[in-house]
């Protein structure tokens, strides 16, 4: 399980790369249905598309993406989750669950071996 210092390291690494970027598209793999709480995968993708990532913060082990329009995307990696910053043309990551395609031809990829992350 990522410990608190590791979650803070992830936040610090991602902050300069994703802040100011706009979410161009959202893809959630079919086997990742429990990934999104409180919305269907289709509604989740629709609500995030076109939103600008204004900030990235952390509260305990939760990563919080502050989006335009007052929305927040809250991520908990649980035991085996990871947020990976990749070029859009990079090879697919193993255990891929969701992808936030950004406006600069990069992606924020959520991978999770055990499917526990949210």
Buried (B, 14 or more C-beta within 10 A) or exposed (E): EBEEEEBBEBBEEBBEBBBEBBBBBBBBBEEBEEBBEEEEBEEBBEBBBBBBBBEBEBEEBBBBBBBEEEEEBEBBBBEBBBBBBBEEEEEEBEBBBBBBBBBBEBBBBBBBEEBBBB
